[in-house]
Amino acid sequence: MDTNLEMLEYMHKNASMGVFTLTSLLNELNGKENKIKKVVQDELTTYKKFVKDIEKLYKKGKYTKSKISLMSKMMSSMGIKKEVINDNSDAAIAHMLTEGITMGIVDISSKIKNFDGDVDKDIMKLAKKYLEYQQKEVEVLKEYM
């Protein structure tokens, strides 16, 4: 597979799944008094921006974008619902989000390391920006734990 396409697909799936899960989480938190809701909303806004930026690079490279599987969405939605029912404290939500973001940090760090020099500079620049955002977001979430 083309390394440009592979990096774009990874980022697109990751950021799109972020949009889906954060939207699901906000729906579950609707009507609850969580202080972390503002952070979740800000994350959602940022992930939506990353999706748009990634889609621009898809178009620039004349690539076809990938889609998230329905099964992945269902599993994510059920997991969020279960977690919020079990414990909807800000600390529990921050922990859940941190775990997800940390997996993303590990994956994209590996891709950046493995693809450096083999990927279009604009794609790599966005990948590094995405990694930096995720690292900063973990620090923001730590304040709620």
Beta strands, then each sheet from edge to edge (+ up, - down):
end
